[in-house]
């Protein structure tokens, strides 16, 4: 994420967007990505476009905010 100039504030904002989106209930990775894309900063969206789909949600998983299921 540092290669894309993502700050801690933007990182936290992405995690907040994930949590807000999931407050409506479980969703697929694709649905969650679609929900948060419009709520994050441009450089975060650019990062999301360049990483493997599972990695997009890794920050929230690493922070212990969400878990990934099959």
N, CA, C, O and CB atoms as a CASP TS submission, in Angstrom:
PFRMAT TS
TARGET T0000
AUTHOR 0000-0000-0000
METHOD Language model
MODEL 1
PARENT N/A
ATOM      1  N   UNK     1       0.817  -1.189   0.000  1.00  0.00           N
ATOM      2  CA  UNK     1       0.000   0.000   0.000  1.00  0.00           C
ATOM      3  C   UNK     1       0.863   1.256   0.000  1.00  0.00           C
ATOM      4  O   UNK     1       0.466   2.293  -0.530  1.00  0.00           O
ATOM      5  CB  UNK     1      -0.931  -0.004   1.196  1.00  0.00           C
ATOM      6  N   UNK     2       2.040   1.153   0.594  1.00  0.00           N
ATOM      7  CA  UNK     2       2.907   2.332   0.633  1.00  0.00           C
ATOM      8  C   UNK     2       3.358   2.737  -0.765  1.00  0.00           C
ATOM      9  O   UNK     2       3.618   3.916  -1.004  1.00  0.00           O
ATOM     10  CB  UNK     2       4.125   2.065   1.517  1.00  0.00           C
ATOM     11  N   UNK     3       3.457   1.795  -1.689  1.00  0.00           N
ATOM     12  CA  UNK     3       3.845   2.120  -3.060  1.00  0.00           C
ATOM     13  C   UNK     3       2.797   2.996  -3.742  1.00  0.00           C
ATOM     14  O   UNK     3       3.098   3.676  -4.723  1.00  0.00           O
ATOM     15  CB  UNK     3       4.062   0.840  -3.868  1.00  0.00           C
ATOM     16  N   UNK     4       1.586   2.982  -3.235  1.00  0.00           N
ATOM     17  CA  UNK     4       0.514   3.790  -3.800  1.00  0.00           C
ATOM     18  C   UNK     4       0.279   5.059  -2.985  1.00  0.00           C
ATOM     19  O   UNK     4      -0.661   5.804  -3.263  1.00  0.00           O
ATOM     20  CB  UNK     4      -0.768   2.977  -3.880  1.00  0.00           C
ATOM     21  N   UNK     5       1.122   5.313  -1.984  1.00  0.00           N
ATOM     22  CA  UNK     5       1.023   6.530  -1.186  1.00  0.00           C
ATOM     23  C   UNK     5      -0.166   6.569  -0.253  1.00  0.00           C
ATOM     24  O   UNK     5      -0.663   7.643   0.087  1.00  0.00           O
ATOM     25  CB  UNK     5       0.965   7.699  -2.078  1.00  0.00           C
ATOM     26  N   UNK     6      -0.624   5.401   0.163  1.00  0.00           N
ATOM     27  CA  UNK     6      -1.790   5.341   1.047  1.00  0.00           C
ATOM     28  C   UNK     6      -1.366   5.661   2.476  1.00  0.00           C
ATOM     29  O   UNK     6      -0.473   5.021   3.030  1.00  0.00           O
ATOM     30  CB  UNK     6      -2.466   3.945   0.978  1.00  0.00           C
ATOM     31  N   UNK     7      -2.014   6.649   3.057  1.00  0.00           N
ATOM     32  CA  UNK     7      -1.685   7.076   4.416  1.00  0.00           C
ATOM     33  C   UNK     7      -2.444   6.224   5.439  1.00  0.00           C
ATOM     34  O   UNK     7      -3.356   5.473   5.093  1.00  0.00           O
ATOM     35  CB  UNK     7      -2.017   8.576   4.610  1.00  0.00           C
ATOM     36  N   UNK     8      -2.050   6.360   6.685  1.00  0.00           N
ATOM     37  CA  UNK     8      -2.744   5.654   7.759  1.00  0.00           C
ATOM     38  C   UNK     8      -4.204   6.079   7.832  1.00  0.00           C
ATOM     39  O   UNK     8      -5.084   5.254   8.075  1.00  0.00           O
ATOM     40  CB  UNK     8      -2.054   5.907   9.102  1.00  0.00           C
ATOM     41  N   UNK     9      -4.458   7.364   7.621  1.00  0.00           N
ATOM     42  CA  UNK     9      -5.831   7.869   7.647  1.00  0.00           C
ATOM     43  C   UNK     9      -6.665   7.217   6.541  1.00  0.00           C
ATOM     44  O   UNK     9      -7.813   6.839   6.775  1.00  0.00           O
ATOM     45  CB  UNK     9      -5.845   9.407   7.493  1.00  0.00           C
ATOM     46  N   UNK    10      -6.102   7.084   5.349  1.00  0.00           N
ATOM     47  CA  UNK    10      -6.808   6.450   4.239  1.00  0.00           C
ATOM     48  C   UNK    10      -7.007   4.961   4.488  1.00  0.00           C
ATOM     49  O   UNK    10      -8.051   4.400   4.154  1.00  0.00           O
ATOM     50  CB  UNK    10      -6.047   6.664   2.934  1.00  0.00           C
ATOM     51  N   UNK    11      -6.001   4.328   5.075  1.00  0.00           N
ATOM     52  CA  UNK    11      -6.082   2.915   5.458  1.00  0.00           C
ATOM     53  C   UNK    11      -7.233   2.725   6.449  1.00  0.00           C
ATOM     54  O   UNK    11      -8.058   1.825   6.289  1.00  0.00           O
ATOM     55  CB  UNK    11      -4.733   2.425   6.079  1.00  0.00           C
ATOM     56  N   UNK    12      -7.277   3.572   7.461  1.00  0.00           N
ATOM     57  CA  UNK    12      -8.350   3.497   8.454  1.00  0.00           C
ATOM     58  C   UNK    12      -9.712   3.771   7.819  1.00  0.00           C
ATOM     59  O   UNK    12     -10.709   3.140   8.168  1.00  0.00           O
ATOM     60  CB  UNK    12      -8.092   4.492   9.594  1.00  0.00           C
ATOM     61  N   UNK    13      -9.740   4.715   6.887  1.00  0.00           N
ATOM     62  CA  UNK    13     -10.988   5.024   6.190  1.00  0.00           C
ATOM     63  C   UNK    13     -11.498   3.844   5.383  1.00  0.00           C
ATOM     64  O   UNK    13     -12.704   3.612   5.304  1.00  0.00           O
ATOM     65  CB  UNK    13     -10.796   6.217   5.281  1.00  0.00           C
ATOM     66  N   UNK    14     -10.575   3.098   4.783  1.00  0.00           N
ATOM     67  CA  UNK    14     -10.968   1.908   4.030  1.00  0.00           C
ATOM     68  C   UNK    14     -11.576   0.879   4.983  1.00  0.00           C
ATOM     69  O   UNK    14     -12.615   0.291   4.685  1.00  0.00           O
ATOM     70  CB  UNK    14      -9.750   1.304   3.274  1.00  0.00           C
ATOM     71  N   UNK    15     -10.933   0.667   6.117  1.00  0.00           N
ATOM     72  CA  UNK    15     -11.466  -0.291   7.089  1.00  0.00           C
ATOM     73  C   UNK    15     -12.831   0.154   7.618  1.00  0.00           C
ATOM     74  O   UNK    15     -13.711  -0.681   7.831  1.00  0.00           O
ATOM     75  CB  UNK    15     -10.485  -0.466   8.255  1.00  0.00           C
ATOM     76  N   UNK    16     -13.014   1.445   7.829  1.00  0.00           N
ATOM     77  CA  UNK    16     -14.313   1.958   8.266  1.00  0.00           C
ATOM     78  C   UNK    16     -15.382   1.707   7.202  1.00  0.00           C
ATOM     79  O   UNK    16     -16.515   1.350   7.524  1.00  0.00           O
ATOM     80  CB  UNK    16     -14.219   3.464   8.580  1.00  0.00           C
ATOM     81  N   UNK    17     -15.013   1.895   5.934  1.00  0.00           N
ATOM     82  CA  UNK    17     -15.960   1.645   4.843  1.00  0.00           C
ATOM     83  C   UNK    17     -16.347   0.174   4.786  1.00  0.00           C
ATOM     84  O   UNK    17     -17.500  -0.157   4.513  1.00  0.00           O
ATOM     85  CB  UNK    17     -15.363   2.083   3.498  1.00  0.00           C
ATOM     86  N   UNK    18     -15.383  -0.710   5.043  1.00  0.00           N
ATOM     87  CA  UNK    18     -15.662  -2.149   5.073  1.00  0.00           C
ATOM     88  C   UNK    18     -16.653  -2.461   6.188  1.00  0.00           C
ATOM     89  O   UNK    18     -17.638  -3.166   5.969  1.00  0.00           O
ATOM     90  CB  UNK    18     -14.357  -2.961   5.266  1.00  0.00           C
ATOM     91  N   UNK    19     -16.394  -1.942   7.371  1.00  0.00           N
ATOM     92  CA  UNK    19     -17.267  -2.218   8.508  1.00  0.00           C
ATOM     93  C   UNK    19     -18.669  -1.650   8.290  1.00  0.00           C
ATOM     94  O   UNK    19     -19.664  -2.285   8.640  1.00  0.00           O
ATOM     95  CB  UNK    19     -16.663  -1.643   9.785  1.00  0.00           C
ATOM     96  N   UNK    20     -18.740  -0.465   7.719  1.00  0.00           N
ATOM     97  CA  UNK    20     -20.041   0.142   7.440  1.00  0.00           C
ATOM     98  C   UNK    20     -20.830  -0.703   6.442  1.00  0.00           C
ATOM     99  O   UNK    20     -22.024  -0.941   6.625  1.00  0.00           O
ATOM    100  CB  UNK    20     -19.864   1.571   6.901  1.00  0.00           C
ATOM    101  N   UNK    21     -20.154  -1.151   5.391  1.00  0.00           N
ATOM    102  CA  UNK    21     -20.829  -1.964   4.374  1.00  0.00           C
ATOM    103  C   UNK    21     -21.331  -3.274   4.970  1.00  0.00           C
ATOM    104  O   UNK    21     -22.426  -3.729   4.639  1.00  0.00           O
ATOM    105  CB  UNK    21     -19.882  -2.251   3.198  1.00  0.00           C
ATOM    106  N   UNK    22     -20.545  -3.874   5.838  1.00  0.00           N
ATOM    107  CA  UNK    22     -20.920  -5.164   6.421  1.00  0.00           C
ATOM    108  C   UNK    22     -21.969  -5.042   7.528  1.00  0.00           C
ATOM    109  O   UNK    22     -22.494  -6.050   8.001  1.00  0.00           O
ATOM    110  CB  UNK    22     -19.693  -5.848   6.969  1.00  0.00           C
ATOM    111  N   UNK    23     -22.271  -3.821   7.937  1.00  0.00           N
ATOM    112  CA  UNK    23     -23.298  -3.662   8.974  1.00  0.00           C
ATOM    113  C   UNK    23     -24.666  -4.124   8.475  1.00  0.00           C
ATOM    114  O   UNK    23     -25.558  -4.411   9.273  1.00  0.00           O
ATOM    115  CB  UNK    23     -23.374  -2.196   9.430  1.00  0.00           C
ATOM    116  N   UNK    24     -24.826  -4.193   7.164  1.00  0.00           N
ATOM    117  CA  UNK    24     -26.074  -4.678   6.573  1.00  0.00           C
ATOM    118  C   UNK    24     -26.127  -6.199   6.507  1.00  0.00           C
ATOM    119  O   UNK    24     -27.177  -6.770   6.210  1.00  0.00           O
ATOM    120  CB  UNK    24     -26.249  -4.102   5.182  1.00  0.00           C
ATOM    121  N   UNK    25     -25.006  -6.858   6.781  1.00  0.00           N
ATOM    122  CA  UNK    25     -24.963  -8.315   6.760  1.00  0.00           C
ATOM    123  C   UNK    25     -23.841  -8.835   5.880  1.00  0.00           C
ATOM    124  O   UNK    25     -23.149  -8.060   5.220  1.00  0.00           O
ATOM    125  CB  UNK    25     -26.286  -8.870   6.284  1.00  0.00           C
ATOM    126  N   UNK    26     -23.663 -10.143   5.872  1.00  0.00           N
ATOM    127  CA  UNK    26     -22.579 -10.753   5.090  1.00  0.00           C
ATOM    128  C   UNK    26     -22.732 -10.469   3.596  1.00  0.00           C
ATOM    129  O   UNK    26     -23.840 -10.283   3.095  1.00  0.00           O
ATOM    130  CB  UNK    26     -22.540 -12.266   5.329  1.00  0.00           C
ATOM    131  N   UNK    27     -21.601 -10.441   2.900  1.00  0.00           N
ATOM    132  CA  UNK    27     -21.616 -10.290   1.443  1.00  0.00           C
ATOM    133  C   UNK    27     -20.360 -10.911   0.862  1.00  0.00           C
ATOM    134  O   UNK    27     -19.395 -11.183   1.576  1.00  0.00           O
ATOM    135  CB  UNK    27     -21.725  -8.796   1.034  1.00  0.00           C
ATOM    136  N   UNK    28     -20.387 -11.129  -0.428  1.00  0.00           N
ATOM    137  CA  UNK    28     -19.225 -11.716  -1.093  1.00  0.00           C
ATOM    138  C   UNK    28     -18.115 -10.674  -1.200  1.00  0.00           C
ATOM    139  O   UNK    28     -18.342  -9.482  -0.998  1.00  0.00           O
ATOM    140  CB  UNK    28     -19.605 -12.254  -2.497  1.00  0.00           C
ATOM    141  N   UNK    29     -16.905 -11.148  -1.521  1.00  0.00           N
ATOM    142  CA  UNK    29     -15.787 -10.226  -1.707  1.00  0.00           C
ATOM    143  C   UNK    29     -16.086  -9.218  -2.798  1.00  0.00           C
ATOM    144  O   UNK    29     -15.784  -8.034  -2.649  1.00  0.00           O
ATOM    145  CB  UNK    29     -14.513 -10.990  -2.041  1.00  0.00           C
ATOM    146  N   UNK    30     -16.677  -9.673  -3.892  1.00  0.00           N
ATOM    147  CA  UNK    30     -17.016  -8.776  -4.988  1.00  0.00           C
ATOM    148  C   UNK    30     -18.023  -7.722  -4.582  1.00  0.00           C
ATOM    149  O   UNK    30     -17.873  -6.548  -4.919  1.00  0.00           O
ATOM    150  CB  UNK    30     -17.548  -9.560  -6.148  1.00  0.00           C
ATOM    151  N   UNK    31     -19.050  -8.139  -3.860  1.00  0.00           N
ATOM    152  CA  UNK    31     -20.062  -7.198  -3.388  1.00  0.00           C
ATOM    153  C   UNK    31     -19.448  -6.176  -2.439  1.00  0.00           C
ATOM    154  O   UNK    31     -19.741  -4.983  -2.519  1.00  0.00           O
ATOM    155  CB  UNK    31     -21.207  -7.944  -2.694  1.00  0.00           C
ATOM    156  N   UNK    32     -18.600  -6.654  -1.548  1.00  0.00           N
ATOM    157  CA  UNK    32     -17.965  -5.760  -0.582  1.00  0.00           C
ATOM    158  C   UNK    32     -17.038  -4.774  -1.288  1.00  0.00           C
ATOM    159  O   UNK    32     -17.028  -3.587  -0.963  1.00  0.00           O
ATOM    160  CB  UNK    32     -17.181  -6.569   0.467  1.00  0.00           C
ATOM    161  N   UNK    33     -16.273  -5.259  -2.238  1.00  0.00           N
ATOM    162  CA  UNK    33     -15.389  -4.378  -3.003  1.00  0.00           C
ATOM    163  C   UNK    33     -16.203  -3.302  -3.712  1.00  0.00           C
ATOM    164  O   UNK    33     -15.838  -2.127  -3.687  1.00  0.00           O
ATOM    165  CB  UNK    33     -14.564  -5.186  -4.026  1.00  0.00           C
ATOM    166  N   UNK    34     -17.297  -3.699  -4.339  1.00  0.00           N
ATOM    167  CA  UNK    34     -18.161  -2.731  -5.024  1.00  0.00           C
ATOM    168  C   UNK    34     -18.715  -1.693  -4.054  1.00  0.00           C
ATOM    169  O   UNK    34     -18.796  -0.509  -4.383  1.00  0.00           O
ATOM    170  CB  UNK    34     -19.313  -3.452  -5.728  1.00  0.00           C
ATOM    171  N   UNK    35     -19.094  -2.137  -2.861  1.00  0.00           N
ATOM    172  CA  UNK    35     -19.674  -1.234  -1.860  1.00  0.00           C
ATOM    173  C   UNK    35     -18.671  -0.189  -1.380  1.00  0.00           C
ATOM    174  O   UNK    35     -19.035   0.972  -1.192  1.00  0.00           O
ATOM    175  CB  UNK    35     -20.189  -2.034  -0.671  1.00  0.00           C
ATOM    176  N   UNK    36     -17.418  -0.583  -1.179  1.00  0.00           N
ATOM    177  CA  UNK    36     -16.453   0.349  -0.587  1.00  0.00           C
ATOM    178  C   UNK    36     -15.721   1.201  -1.610  1.00  0.00           C
ATOM    179  O   UNK    36     -15.179   2.249  -1.258  1.00  0.00           O
ATOM    180  CB  UNK    36     -15.450  -0.409   0.220  1.00  0.00           C
ATOM    181  N   UNK    37     -15.692   0.778  -2.870  1.00  0.00           N
ATOM    182  CA  UNK    37     -14.905   1.489  -3.880  1.00  0.00           C
ATOM    183  C   UNK    37     -15.271   2.964  -3.989  1.00  0.00           C
ATOM    184  O   UNK    37     -14.391   3.807  -4.168  1.00  0.00           O
ATOM    185  CB  UNK    37     -15.083   0.829  -5.223  1.00  0.00           C
ATOM    186  N   UNK    38     -16.528   3.280  -3.886  1.00  0.00           N
ATOM    187  CA  UNK    38     -16.946   4.684  -4.019  1.00  0.00           C
ATOM    188  C   UNK    38     -16.718   5.491  -2.741  1.00  0.00           C
ATOM    189  O   UNK    38     -16.886   6.710  -2.738  1.00  0.00           O
ATOM    190  CB  UNK    38     -18.416   4.752  -4.402  1.00  0.00           C
ATOM    191  N   UNK    39     -16.338   4.819  -1.662  1.00  0.00           N
ATOM    192  CA  UNK    39     -16.200   5.502  -0.372  1.00  0.00           C
ATOM    193  C   UNK    39     -14.756   5.713   0.053  1.00  0.00           C
ATOM    194  O   UNK    39     -14.497   6.290   1.109  1.00  0.00           O
ATOM    195  CB  UNK    39     -16.913   4.725   0.689  1.00  0.00           C
ATOM    196  N   UNK    40     -13.810   5.249  -0.765  1.00  0.00           N
ATOM    197  CA  UNK    40     -12.395   5.377  -0.407  1.00  0.00           C
ATOM    198  C   UNK    40     -11.712   6.393  -1.320  1.00  0.00           C
ATOM    199  O   UNK    40     -12.241   6.763  -2.368  1.00  0.00           O
ATOM    200  CB  UNK    40     -11.681   4.004  -0.497  1.00  0.00           C
ATOM    201  N   UNK    41     -10.540   6.830  -0.904  1.00  0.00           N
ATOM    202  CA  UNK    41      -9.776   7.812  -1.673  1.00  0.00           C
ATOM    203  C   UNK    41      -9.308   7.222  -3.008  1.00  0.00           C
ATOM    204  O   UNK    41      -9.243   6.004  -3.173  1.00  0.00           O
ATOM    205  CB  UNK    41      -8.566   8.303  -0.858  1.00  0.00           C
ATOM    206  N   UNK    42      -8.988   8.099  -3.946  1.00  0.00           N
ATOM    207  CA  UNK    42      -8.594   7.682  -5.295  1.00  0.00           C
ATOM    208  C   UNK    42      -7.398   6.734  -5.289  1.00  0.00           C
ATOM    209  O   UNK    42      -7.405   5.735  -6.008  1.00  0.00           O
ATOM    210  CB  UNK    42      -8.271   8.899  -6.137  1.00  0.00           C
ATOM    211  N   UNK    43      -6.372   7.028  -4.491  1.00  0.00           N
ATOM    212  CA  UNK    43      -5.195   6.155  -4.492  1.00  0.00           C
ATOM    213  C   UNK    43      -5.518   4.784  -3.889  1.00  0.00           C
ATOM    214  O   UNK    43      -4.876   3.793  -4.238  1.00  0.00           O
ATOM    215  CB  UNK    43      -4.044   6.814  -3.714  1.00  0.00           C
ATOM    216  N   UNK    44      -6.493   4.716  -3.001  1.00  0.00           N
ATOM    217  CA  UNK    44      -6.926   3.424  -2.457  1.00  0.00           C
ATOM    218  C   UNK    44      -7.663   2.642  -3.550  1.00  0.00           C
ATOM    219  O   UNK    44      -7.469   1.434  -3.687  1.00  0.00           O
ATOM    220  CB  UNK    44      -7.844   3.622  -1.200  1.00  0.00           C
ATOM    221  N   UNK    45      -8.498   3.322  -4.316  1.00  0.00           N
ATOM    222  CA  UNK    45      -9.184   2.660  -5.435  1.00  0.00           C
ATOM    223  C   UNK    45      -8.170   2.148  -6.457  1.00  0.00           C
ATOM    224  O   UNK    45      -8.314   1.044  -6.981  1.00  0.00           O
ATOM    225  CB  UNK    45     -10.181   3.631  -6.115  1.00  0.00           C
ATOM    226  N   UNK    46      -7.148   2.951  -6.737  1.00  0.00           N
ATOM    227  CA  UNK    46      -6.107   2.525  -7.677  1.00  0.00           C
ATOM    228  C   UNK    46      -5.407   1.285  -7.152  1.00  0.00           C
ATOM    229  O   UNK    46      -5.165   0.341  -7.904  1.00  0.00           O
ATOM    230  CB  UNK    46      -5.084   3.656  -7.918  1.00  0.00           C
ATOM    231  N   UNK    47      -5.080   1.280  -5.869  1.00  0.00           N
ATOM    232  CA  UNK    47      -4.447   0.105  -5.251  1.00  0.00           C
ATOM    233  C   UNK    47      -5.368  -1.099  -5.391  1.00  0.00           C
ATOM    234  O   UNK    47      -4.913  -2.189  -5.740  1.00  0.00           O
ATOM    235  CB  UNK    47      -4.119   0.368  -3.749  1.00  0.00           C
ATOM    236  N   UNK    48      -6.657  -0.914  -5.122  1.00  0.00           N
ATOM    237  CA  UNK    48      -7.613  -2.017  -5.202  1.00  0.00           C
ATOM    238  C   UNK    48      -7.688  -2.593  -6.614  1.00  0.00           C
ATOM    239  O   UNK    48      -7.899  -3.794  -6.783  1.00  0.00           O
ATOM    240  CB  UNK    48      -8.996  -1.549  -4.756  1.00  0.00           C
ATOM    241  N   UNK    49      -7.516  -1.745  -7.626  1.00  0.00           N
ATOM    242  CA  UNK    49      -7.558  -2.199  -9.014  1.00  0.00           C
ATOM    243  C   UNK    49      -6.329  -3.001  -9.408  1.00  0.00           C
ATOM    244  O   UNK    49      -6.373  -3.777 -10.363  1.00  0.00           O
ATOM    245  CB  UNK    49      -7.702  -1.018  -9.934  1.00  0.00           C
ATOM    246  N   UNK    50      -5.224  -2.820  -8.676  1.00  0.00           N
ATOM    247  CA  UNK    50      -3.959  -3.454  -9.048  1.00  0.00           C
ATOM    248  C   UNK    50      -3.591  -4.674  -8.213  1.00  0.00           C
ATOM    249  O   UNK    50      -2.575  -5.312  -8.489  1.00  0.00           O
ATOM    250  CB  UNK    50      -2.867  -2.458  -8.948  1.00  0.00           C
ATOM    251  N   UNK    51      -4.363  -5.010  -7.225  1.00  0.00           N
ATOM    252  CA  UNK    51      -4.017  -6.158  -6.381  1.00  0.00           C
ATOM    253  C   UNK    51      -5.002  -7.292  -6.595  1.00  0.00           C
ATOM    254  O   UNK    51      -6.133  -7.089  -7.037  1.00  0.00           O
ATOM    255  CB  UNK    51      -3.990  -5.755  -4.898  1.00  0.00           C
ATOM    256  N   UNK    52      -4.554  -8.458  -6.280  1.00  0.00           N
ATOM    257  CA  UNK    52      -5.374  -9.660  -6.364  1.00  0.00           C
ATOM    258  C   UNK    52      -6.589  -9.494  -5.468  1.00  0.00           C
ATOM    259  O   UNK    52      -6.478  -8.904  -4.393  1.00  0.00           O
ATOM    260  CB  UNK    52      -4.564 -10.921  -5.966  1.00  0.00           C
ATOM    261  N   UNK    53      -7.717  -9.985  -5.872  1.00  0.00           N
ATOM    262  CA  UNK    53      -8.989  -9.717  -5.190  1.00  0.00           C
ATOM    263  C   UNK    53      -8.971 -10.007  -3.693  1.00  0.00           C
ATOM    264  O   UNK    53      -9.532  -9.231  -2.921  1.00  0.00           O
ATOM    265  CB  UNK    53     -10.071 -10.523  -5.824  1.00  0.00           C
ATOM    266  N   UNK    54      -8.350 -11.090  -3.263  1.00  0.00           N
ATOM    267  CA  UNK    54      -8.325 -11.431  -1.830  1.00  0.00           C
ATOM    268  C   UNK    54      -7.542 -10.389  -1.034  1.00  0.00           C
ATOM    269  O   UNK    54      -7.878 -10.100   0.115  1.00  0.00           O
ATOM    270  CB  UNK    54      -7.705 -12.831  -1.617  1.00  0.00           C
ATOM    271  N   UNK    55      -6.513  -9.833  -1.637  1.00  0.00           N
ATOM    272  CA  UNK    55      -5.663  -8.862  -0.941  1.00  0.00           C
ATOM    273  C   UNK    55      -6.426  -7.576  -0.634  1.00  0.00           C
ATOM    274  O   UNK    55      -6.093  -6.882   0.327  1.00  0.00           O
ATOM    275  CB  UNK    55      -4.420  -8.545  -1.780  1.00  0.00           C
ATOM    276  N   UNK    56      -7.430  -7.250  -1.421  1.00  0.00           N
ATOM    277  CA  UNK    56      -8.196  -6.014  -1.201  1.00  0.00           C
ATOM    278  C   UNK    56      -8.795  -5.944   0.197  1.00  0.00           C
ATOM    279  O   UNK    56      -8.918  -4.861   0.769  1.00  0.00           O
ATOM    280  CB  UNK    56      -9.304  -5.896  -2.231  1.00  0.00           C
ATOM    281  N   UNK    57      -9.160  -7.071   0.737  1.00  0.00           N
ATOM    282  CA  UNK    57      -9.783  -7.096   2.064  1.00  0.00           C
ATOM    283  C   UNK    57      -8.809  -7.477   3.162  1.00  0.00           C
ATOM    284  O   UNK    57      -9.173  -7.485   4.338  1.00  0.00           O
ATOM    285  CB  UNK    57     -10.941  -8.056   2.072  1.00  0.00           C
ATOM    286  N   UNK    58      -7.588  -7.788   2.797  1.00  0.00           N
ATOM    287  CA  UNK    58      -6.587  -8.213   3.774  1.00  0.00           C
ATOM    288  C   UNK    58      -6.382  -7.209   4.905  1.00  0.00           C
ATOM    289  O   UNK    58      -6.260  -7.626   6.057  1.00  0.00           O
ATOM    290  CB  UNK    58      -5.278  -8.455   3.080  1.00  0.00           C
ATOM    291  N   UNK    59      -6.338  -5.905   4.630  1.00  0.00           N
ATOM    292  CA  UNK    59      -6.137  -4.975   5.749  1.00  0.00           C
ATOM    293  C   UNK    59      -7.172  -5.149   6.859  1.00  0.00           C
ATOM    294  O   UNK    59      -6.816  -5.148   8.037  1.00  0.00           O
ATOM    295  CB  UNK    59      -6.178  -3.547   5.243  1.00  0.00           C
ATOM    296  N   UNK    60      -8.432  -5.297   6.503  1.00  0.00           N
ATOM    297  CA  UNK    60      -9.471  -5.484   7.523  1.00  0.00           C
ATOM    298  C   UNK    60      -9.345  -6.839   8.203  1.00  0.00           C
ATOM    299  O   UNK    60      -9.651  -6.971   9.388  1.00  0.00           O
ATOM    300  CB  UNK    60     -10.860  -5.343   6.901  1.00  0.00           C
ATOM    301  N   UNK    61      -8.897  -7.845   7.461  1.00  0.00           N
ATOM    302  CA  UNK    61      -8.689  -9.169   8.054  1.00  0.00           C
ATOM    303  C   UNK    61      -7.528  -9.125   9.040  1.00  0.00           C
ATOM    304  O   UNK    61      -7.641  -9.642  10.151  1.00  0.00           O
ATOM    305  CB  UNK    61      -8.423 -10.227   6.956  1.00  0.00           C
ATOM    306  N   UNK    62      -6.411  -8.512   8.646  1.00  0.00           N
ATOM    307  CA  UNK    62      -5.230  -8.419   9.508  1.00  0.00           C
ATOM    308  C   UNK    62      -5.536  -7.640  10.779  1.00  0.00           C
ATOM    309  O   UNK    62      -5.037  -7.975  11.853  1.00  0.00           O
ATOM    310  CB  UNK    62      -4.072  -7.760   8.757  1.00  0.00           C
ATOM    311  N   UNK    63      -6.345  -6.613  10.658  1.00  0.00           N
ATOM    312  CA  UNK    63      -6.722  -5.805  11.832  1.00  0.00           C
ATOM    313  C   UNK    63      -7.714  -6.533  12.741  1.00  0.00           C
ATOM    314  O   UNK    63      -8.043  -6.048  13.824  1.00  0.00           O
ATOM    315  CB  UNK    63      -7.326  -4.474  11.381  1.00  0.00           C
ATOM    316  N   UNK    64      -8.191  -7.706  12.293  1.00  0.00           N
ATOM    317  CA  UNK    64      -9.142  -8.472  13.102  1.00  0.00           C
ATOM    318  C   UNK    64     -10.572  -7.953  13.040  1.00  0.00           C
ATOM    319  O   UNK    64     -11.398  -8.270  13.895  1.00  0.00           O
ATOM    320  CB  UNK    64      -8.692  -8.480  14.522  1.00  0.00           C
ATOM    321  N   UNK    65     -10.852  -7.158  12.026  1.00  0.00           N
ATOM    322  CA  UNK    65     -12.194  -6.565  11.910  1.00  0.00           C
ATOM    323  C   UNK    65     -13.184  -7.503  11.239  1.00  0.00           C
ATOM    324  O   UNK    65     -14.368  -7.509  11.574  1.00  0.00           O
ATOM    325  CB  UNK    65     -12.126  -5.264  11.133  1.00  0.00           C
ATOM    326  N   UNK    66     -12.695  -8.294  10.292  1.00  0.00           N
ATOM    327  CA  UNK    66     -13.563  -9.236   9.575  1.00  0.00           C
ATOM    328  C   UNK    66     -12.853 -10.577   9.431  1.00  0.00           C
ATOM    329  O   UNK    66     -11.649 -10.687   9.658  1.00  0.00           O
ATOM    330  CB  UNK    66     -13.959  -8.678   8.179  1.00  0.00           C
ATOM    331  N   UNK    67     -13.612 -11.576   9.054  1.00  0.00           N
ATOM    332  CA  UNK    67     -13.026 -12.871   8.729  1.00  0.00           C
ATOM    333  C   UNK    67     -13.547 -13.266   7.352  1.00  0.00           C
ATOM    334  O   UNK    67     -14.644 -12.877   6.953  1.00  0.00           O
ATOM    335  CB  UNK    67     -13.375 -13.963   9.816  1.00  0.00           C
ATOM    336  N   UNK    68     -12.757 -14.031   6.647  1.00  0.00           N
ATOM    337  CA  UNK    68     -13.159 -14.481   5.320  1.00  0.00           C
ATOM    338  C   UNK    68     -13.682 -15.894   5.420  1.00  0.00           C
ATOM    339  O   UNK    68     -13.068 -16.749   6.058  1.00  0.00           O
ATOM    340  CB  UNK    68     -11.985 -14.402   4.318  1.00  0.00           C
ATOM    341  N   UNK    69     -14.811 -16.139   4.794  1.00  0.00           N
ATOM    342  CA  UNK    69     -15.394 -17.477   4.794  1.00  0.00           C
ATOM    343  C   UNK    69     -15.494 -18.006   3.370  1.00  0.00           C
ATOM    344  O   UNK    69     -15.344 -17.272   2.393  1.00  0.00           O
ATOM    345  CB  UNK    69     -16.782 -17.467   5.462  1.00  0.00           C
ATOM    346  N   UNK    70     -15.748 -19.277   3.292  1.00  0.00           N
ATOM    347  CA  UNK    70     -15.863 -19.905   1.963  1.00  0.00           C
ATOM    348  C   UNK    70     -17.302 -19.926   1.512  1.00  0.00           C
ATOM    349  O   UNK    70     -17.601 -20.413   0.421  1.00  0.00           O
ATOM    350  CB  UNK    70     -15.300 -21.336   1.978  1.00  0.00           C
TER
END
